[in-house]
């Protein structure tokens, strides 16, 4: 038997969102994992690495036990369809 649920999500206007969408997953093997996501508008001169470090710092500030976690997934993509 297959079940399908349909819902309509109301998203913030594109102007209220960042220029890029990101997802970051950190893991401490055997102890835990966390995934965070959002949008960000990096400064014009920022590199992908700069943005990764900024987002990593943000995630760790929200979940300090993940400071020693391994990054198992990171994506940063333009926030356009």
Buried (B, 14 or more C-beta within 10 A) or exposed (E): EEEEEEEEEEEEEEEEBEEBBBBBBBBBEEEEBBEBEBBBEBEEEBEEEEBBEBBBEBBBEEEEEBEEBEEEEBEBEEBEE
